[in-house]
Amino acid sequence: MNKNYLLILIPCTLLFACSSPKDEFIDGCTSEGAPKSICSCTYEKLEAEFGQEYLERVNNFQEPISEMFLQTMVRAGRQCMR
């Protein structure tokens, strides 16, 4: 498994816009070369940790992306690559 996928996940959070947070995250993540299974798994872990409402606020630029969110995303991505 390529650990470069973790570097892909961080910019993916910046691509949230317009459609559902999950669709946007997965589209952005896969467009950077990560497998859909890793992107989907990572999103599911983020949703379990932060909740759908928080992710919707991030998606709509109503909530800044916190350092804790980024750290959790990296950790989730690592877990999903196993």
ZIUR-V743707 format. One record per pair of residues at least 24 apart in sequence whose ideal C-beta (glycine too) atoms are under 7 Angstrom apart, sorted by the first residue. I is the first residue (numbers start at 1). GAP is how many residues later the second one is. If there is no record, write none. Layout:
# ZIUR-V743707
i->I gap->GAP
i->I gap->GAP
This chain:
# ZIUR-V743707
i->1 gap->80
i->5 gap->29
i->5 gap->33
i->5 gap->72
i->5 gap->76
i->6 gap->68
i->6 gap->71
i->6 gap->72
i->8 gap->24
i->8 gap->25
i->8 gap->26
i->9 gap->33
i->9 gap->64
i->9 gap->65
i->9 gap->68
i->10 gap->60
i->10 gap->63
i->13 gap->52
i->13 gap->60
i->16 gap->42
i->16 gap->43
i->17 gap->42
i->21 gap->34
i->21 gap->35
i->21 gap->37
i->21 gap->38
i->24 gap->35
i->38 gap->39
i->38 gap->42
i->38 gap->43
i->41 gap->39
i->42 gap->31
i->42 gap->34
i->42 gap->35
i->42 gap->38
i->45 gap->31
i->45 gap->34
i->45 gap->35
i->46 gap->26
i->46 gap->27
i->46 gap->30
